[in-house]
Amino acid sequence: MRVRRIETRDDFEALAPVWRSVATESGQASPFLSHEWFGCCWRATGPGRRPEVLLVEDSAGAVAIVPLVRWSARLHGLPARFLGMLNAPDTAFADWLIVGRPEPVIEAVLANLARRLYWYVLALYALPATSLTLKLLHAWLPGHYRWQPVTPLRSPYLNTAGTWDEFWSGNSQRFKKTVRNVRNRLAKAGTVSVEEHRAVSPDSSVFADLLAVSGRSWKAQRKLAIATMPGMPGFFRDLTAHASARGWLRLWIMRLDGRPVASEYQLEADGRVHALRADIDASLPDNLSPGTHLTAEIVRALFARESVYEYDMGLGDNDYKARWASDAHELGRLRVFRPGAQGTLLHT
């Protein structure tokens, strides 16, 4: 097998037809593994991070695509050069796109990387527990490379295969009272409306409303909001255009007397709805809780859709998600250390 490295944006853009062919043939058609998604990630890459793609080919053509990014950081207090999956802060999961058996692909990629001097730590994070790549790496790495598993990430989700009435009746009286009280307080504060948008122009007033809510959220001052996090306004403008064209976009806006006060940005495909970002206007009184009302309206709507069976609420466990979730997916993480003195030291 031959491994080619794609390092320029022009070469990456030219890879689009091959990428779509590999994704289709491998059955990995998620938006988070698409050329469009990684294109948004590539174009939003900040200073100090260098994206690249490894294209694996055999005599018949492309058999695997591995999107990566390089950066420098510290590990255990020591300087280290990292190589990891190309992603964005809102990536639901990551994986290698592989057609056929993954064993020869993993051997070819690791053999190629072993000859590269620009990394000490290969950090493979957010791979689904069901990923064949992750399973095979756990089996193949011992005896070949120094490596270590890292505590998995959890991504809460709600199974929406039943009905809203079944879900509602199955919750505690305290939970139901909280949701009703929020609805009643909002109704007294003004006229409440909830919108779902599936095709949005980045230059539209709807996208401007998304940024406005983000800019008034608690995340804004910490530079964690869509509107204020470096590279994120451009990332979401780019993603919104592609997601609208591909039919993935689900953008929810809640208004109070016409003013946008809560939002949730989702991608939907193959029966799964993935929440990427949820924001609320922090200037409102705390007891109004517009986020709770918006979540309730979203969940009610998803239970009514036969095309949806799962609502993924985003990475990270917290009490709020736990109140709504059925369970959580695990995302595997591991580190592989390059052969040599520095890799050995960092592993030790």
C-alpha positions as CSV (number, residue, x, y, z in Angstrom):
1,M,0.0,0.0,0.0
2,R,1.1,3.6,-0.7
3,V,0.5,6.5,1.7
4,R,0.3,10.0,0.2
5,R,0.3,13.1,2.3
6,I,-2.1,16.0,1.4
7,E,-0.8,19.3,2.8
8,T,-2.3,22.2,0.9
9,R,-5.8,23.4,0.8
10,D,-5.9,23.2,-3.0
11,D,-4.9,19.5,-2.9
12,F,-7.5,18.9,-0.1
13,E,-10.3,20.5,-2.2
14,A,-9.3,18.4,-5.2
15,L,-9.7,15.3,-3.1
16,A,-13.5,15.8,-2.7
17,P,-14.6,13.2,-5.3
18,V,-12.2,10.6,-4.0
19,W,-13.3,11.3,-0.4
20,R,-17.0,10.9,-1.3
21,S,-16.3,7.6,-3.0
22,V,-14.4,6.2,-0.1
23,A,-17.0,7.4,2.4
24,T,-19.8,5.8,0.3
25,E,-18.0,2.5,-0.2
26,S,-17.0,2.3,3.4
27,G,-20.5,3.0,4.7
28,Q,-19.2,5.9,6.7
29,A,-21.7,8.6,5.5
30,S,-21.9,10.7,8.7
31,P,-21.6,14.5,8.3
32,F,-18.7,14.4,10.7
33,L,-16.7,12.2,8.3
34,S,-17.6,14.1,5.2
35,H,-15.2,16.2,3.0
36,E,-17.4,19.2,3.8
37,W,-17.0,18.8,7.6
38,F,-13.2,18.4,7.4
39,G,-13.0,21.3,4.9
40,C,-14.7,23.5,7.5
41,C,-12.2,22.2,10.1
42,W,-9.2,22.8,7.8
43,R,-10.2,26.4,6.9
44,A,-10.8,27.2,10.6
45,T,-7.4,25.8,11.8
46,G,-5.7,28.4,13.9
47,P,-2.1,29.5,14.2
48,G,0.3,26.8,15.3
49,R,-1.9,24.0,13.9
50,R,-1.1,22.4,10.6
51,P,-3.7,20.1,8.9
52,E,-2.9,17.3,6.6
53,V,-4.6,14.2,5.2
54,L,-3.1,10.8,4.6
55,L,-4.5,9.1,1.5
56,V,-3.9,5.3,1.5
57,E,-4.1,3.6,-1.9
58,D,-3.6,0.1,-3.3
59,S,-3.3,-1.0,-6.9
60,A,-7.1,-0.4,-7.4
61,G,-7.2,3.1,-5.9
62,A,-8.0,4.9,-2.6
63,V,-8.8,2.6,0.3
64,A,-8.5,4.9,3.3
65,I,-8.5,8.6,4.3
66,V,-7.0,9.8,7.6
67,P,-7.5,13.5,8.4
68,L,-4.8,14.8,10.8
69,V,-3.5,18.0,12.4
70,R,-0.1,18.8,14.0
71,W,0.5,21.1,17.0
72,S,2.9,21.6,19.8
73,A,2.0,21.4,23.5
74,R,3.2,19.9,26.8
75,L,2.6,16.5,28.1
76,H,3.6,15.7,31.8
77,G,5.3,19.1,31.8
78,L,7.5,18.2,28.9
79,P,7.4,19.8,25.4
80,A,5.9,17.5,22.8
81,R,4.9,17.6,19.2
82,F,1.4,16.1,18.7
83,L,-0.3,14.6,15.8
84,G,-4.1,14.0,16.1
85,M,-7.4,13.8,14.3
86,L,-8.4,17.0,12.5
87,N,-11.5,18.3,14.2
88,A,-13.4,21.3,15.6
89,P,-14.4,22.0,19.2
90,D,-17.9,20.7,18.4
91,T,-16.9,17.4,16.7
92,A,-19.3,14.7,17.8
93,F,-16.9,11.9,16.9
94,A,-13.9,11.2,14.7
95,D,-12.7,8.2,12.8
96,W,-10.6,6.9,9.9
97,L,-12.4,6.2,6.6
98,I,-11.5,2.7,5.6
99,V,-12.7,0.5,2.7
100,G,-12.3,-3.2,3.5
101,R,-10.0,-4.7,6.1
102,P,-8.5,-2.1,8.5
103,E,-5.4,-4.1,9.4
104,P,-3.3,-3.3,6.3
105,V,-4.4,0.3,6.5
106,I,-3.3,0.7,10.1
107,E,0.0,-1.0,9.4
108,A,0.7,1.2,6.4
109,V,-0.3,4.4,8.2
110,L,1.8,3.7,11.3
111,A,4.8,2.6,9.2
112,N,4.6,5.8,7.2
113,L,4.3,7.9,10.4
114,A,7.3,6.2,12.0
115,R,9.5,7.7,9.2
116,R,8.2,11.2,10.0
117,L,10.1,13.3,12.4
118,Y,7.5,15.9,13.1
119,W,5.6,14.1,15.9
120,Y,6.2,12.4,19.2
121,V,2.6,11.7,20.3
122,L,-0.2,10.5,18.1
123,A,-3.3,11.5,20.0
124,L,-6.4,9.7,18.7
125,Y,-9.4,11.0,20.5
126,A,-13.2,10.8,20.2
127,L,-13.3,7.5,18.2
128,P,-16.7,5.7,18.7
129,A,-16.5,2.6,20.9
130,T,-17.9,0.7,17.9
131,S,-15.1,1.9,15.6
132,L,-13.2,-0.9,13.9
133,T,-10.2,1.4,13.8
134,L,-10.2,1.8,17.6
135,K,-10.8,-1.9,18.2
136,L,-8.0,-3.0,15.9
137,L,-5.6,-0.4,17.3
138,H,-6.1,-1.8,20.8
139,A,-5.3,-5.3,19.5
140,W,-2.5,-4.3,17.1
141,L,-0.5,-1.7,19.1
142,P,0.9,-4.0,21.9
143,G,4.3,-5.3,20.7
144,H,4.5,-2.7,18.0
145,Y,4.4,0.7,19.7
146,R,4.4,2.2,23.1
147,W,0.9,3.4,23.8
148,Q,-1.6,4.2,26.5
149,P,-5.4,4.4,26.7
150,V,-6.9,7.6,28.0
151,T,-10.2,7.9,29.9
152,P,-13.1,7.7,27.4
153,L,-15.3,10.7,26.7
154,R,-19.1,10.4,27.2
155,S,-21.8,11.7,24.9
156,P,-25.3,11.6,26.4
157,Y,-28.2,10.8,24.1
158,L,-32.0,10.4,24.3
159,N,-33.7,7.5,22.5
160,T,-36.7,9.0,20.7
161,A,-38.1,5.8,19.2
162,G,-41.1,6.0,21.6
163,T,-43.6,8.8,22.1
164,W,-43.4,12.1,23.9
165,D,-46.2,11.0,26.3
166,E,-44.3,7.9,27.3
167,F,-41.2,9.9,27.9
168,W,-43.1,12.6,29.8
169,S,-44.9,10.1,32.0
170,G,-41.7,8.2,32.8
171,N,-40.1,11.3,34.3
172,S,-40.2,12.4,37.9
173,Q,-42.8,14.8,39.2
174,R,-40.0,17.2,40.1
175,F,-38.7,17.2,36.5
176,K,-42.2,17.8,35.1
177,K,-42.9,20.6,37.6
178,T,-39.6,22.3,36.6
179,V,-40.4,22.2,32.9
180,R,-44.0,23.4,33.5
181,N,-42.9,26.3,35.8
182,V,-40.3,27.5,33.2
183,R,-43.0,27.5,30.5
184,N,-45.4,29.5,32.8
185,R,-42.8,32.0,33.8
186,L,-41.8,32.6,30.2
187,A,-45.5,33.0,29.2
188,K,-45.8,35.8,31.8
189,A,-42.6,37.5,30.6
190,G,-43.8,37.8,27.0
191,T,-44.7,36.1,23.7
192,V,-42.7,32.9,23.2
193,S,-42.0,31.4,19.8
194,V,-39.8,28.6,18.6
195,E,-38.5,28.2,15.1
196,E,-36.6,25.4,13.3
197,H,-34.6,26.4,10.2
198,R,-33.3,23.8,7.7
199,A,-31.8,26.1,5.1
200,V,-30.0,29.2,6.3
201,S,-27.8,31.6,4.4
202,P,-24.7,32.7,6.4
203,D,-25.7,36.3,5.4
204,S,-29.3,36.0,6.6
205,S,-31.0,37.5,9.7
206,V,-31.4,34.0,11.1
207,F,-27.7,33.4,11.2
208,A,-27.2,36.9,12.7
209,D,-29.7,35.9,15.4
210,L,-27.6,32.8,16.2
211,L,-24.5,35.0,16.6
212,A,-26.5,37.5,18.7
213,V,-27.6,34.8,21.2
214,S,-24.1,33.4,21.3
215,G,-22.6,36.9,21.9
216,R,-24.9,37.4,24.9
217,S,-24.2,33.9,26.4
218,W,-22.0,33.2,29.4
219,K,-19.5,31.7,27.0
220,A,-18.9,34.9,25.1
221,Q,-16.7,36.6,27.7
222,R,-14.6,33.4,28.1
223,K,-14.0,33.3,24.3
224,L,-15.9,30.0,24.0
225,A,-18.9,31.2,22.1
226,I,-19.6,30.8,18.4
227,A,-19.4,34.6,18.1
228,T,-16.2,35.1,20.1
229,M,-14.1,31.9,19.9
230,P,-11.2,32.3,17.5
231,G,-12.1,30.8,14.1
232,M,-15.6,29.8,15.1
233,P,-17.7,32.5,13.3
234,G,-16.0,31.5,10.0
235,F,-16.3,27.8,10.8
236,F,-20.1,28.0,11.4
237,R,-20.7,30.3,8.4
238,D,-18.9,27.7,6.3
239,L,-20.7,24.8,7.9
240,T,-24.1,26.4,7.7
241,A,-23.7,26.8,3.9
242,H,-22.6,23.2,3.4
243,A,-25.2,21.7,5.9
244,S,-28.0,23.6,4.3
245,A,-27.0,22.3,0.9
246,R,-26.7,18.7,2.1
247,G,-30.0,18.8,4.1
248,W,-28.2,18.3,7.5
249,L,-28.9,21.6,9.1
250,R,-31.4,21.9,12.0
251,L,-31.1,25.4,13.6
252,W,-33.5,26.2,16.4
253,I,-34.2,29.7,17.6
254,M,-36.4,30.6,20.5
255,R,-37.7,34.2,20.7
256,L,-39.2,36.2,23.6
257,D,-41.3,39.1,22.2
258,G,-39.4,38.6,18.9
259,R,-35.9,38.8,20.4
260,P,-33.8,35.7,20.0
261,V,-33.0,34.4,23.5
262,A,-31.9,30.8,23.0
263,S,-30.6,28.7,20.2
264,E,-29.4,25.2,19.3
265,Y,-27.3,24.3,16.3
266,Q,-27.8,20.7,15.1
267,L,-26.8,18.4,12.3
268,E,-29.2,15.5,11.4
269,A,-28.5,12.4,9.2
270,D,-29.5,8.8,9.2
271,G,-32.0,9.1,12.0
272,R,-29.6,10.8,14.5
273,V,-29.8,14.5,15.5
274,H,-26.5,15.8,16.9
275,A,-26.5,19.0,19.0
276,L,-23.3,20.9,18.3
277,R,-24.0,24.2,20.2
278,A,-26.7,25.4,22.5
279,D,-26.7,29.0,23.9
280,I,-29.0,31.2,26.0
281,D,-29.1,34.9,26.5
282,A,-27.4,35.5,29.9
283,S,-28.9,38.9,30.2
284,L,-32.3,37.4,31.1
285,P,-33.3,36.7,34.7
286,D,-32.0,33.3,35.8
287,N,-35.5,32.0,36.7
288,L,-36.7,32.3,33.0
289,S,-34.5,29.4,31.9
290,P,-35.1,29.7,28.1
291,G,-32.8,26.8,27.4
292,T,-35.0,24.4,29.4
293,H,-38.0,25.4,27.4
294,L,-36.2,25.2,24.1
295,T,-34.9,21.7,24.9
296,A,-38.4,20.6,25.8
297,E,-39.8,21.8,22.6
298,I,-37.0,20.2,20.6
299,V,-37.5,16.8,22.3
300,R,-41.3,17.0,21.9
301,A,-40.8,17.6,18.1
302,L,-38.2,14.8,17.7
303,F,-40.5,12.3,19.3
304,A,-43.1,13.1,16.7
305,R,-40.7,12.4,13.8
306,E,-40.6,8.8,12.5
307,S,-37.3,9.6,10.7
308,V,-35.4,10.3,14.0
309,Y,-34.5,7.7,16.6
310,E,-31.8,9.4,18.6
311,Y,-31.0,12.9,19.9
312,D,-27.3,13.2,20.7
313,M,-26.8,16.1,23.2
314,G,-23.1,16.7,22.7
315,L,-19.9,15.7,24.4
316,G,-19.6,15.9,28.2
317,D,-21.7,14.7,31.1
318,N,-23.6,17.2,33.3
319,D,-26.7,17.3,35.4
320,Y,-28.7,19.1,32.8
321,K,-28.1,16.6,30.1
322,A,-28.7,13.7,32.6
323,R,-32.2,14.9,33.2
324,W,-33.1,14.3,29.5
325,A,-30.8,11.5,28.4
326,S,-31.5,7.8,28.1
327,D,-27.8,6.8,28.2
328,A,-24.4,7.9,26.9
329,H,-22.2,6.8,24.1
330,E,-18.5,6.3,24.9
331,L,-15.8,7.7,22.7
332,G,-12.4,6.1,23.0
333,R,-9.1,7.9,23.3
334,L,-5.5,6.7,23.1
335,R,-2.0,8.0,22.7
336,V,0.7,6.3,20.5
337,F,4.3,7.3,21.1
338,R,6.8,7.6,18.3
339,P,9.8,5.2,18.5
340,G,12.9,6.9,19.8
341,A,14.2,8.6,23.0
342,Q,11.7,11.4,23.2
343,G,8.7,9.2,22.6
344,T,10.0,6.7,25.2
345,L,10.5,9.5,27.7
346,L,7.0,10.9,27.2
347,H,5.5,7.5,27.5
348,T,7.4,6.8,30.7
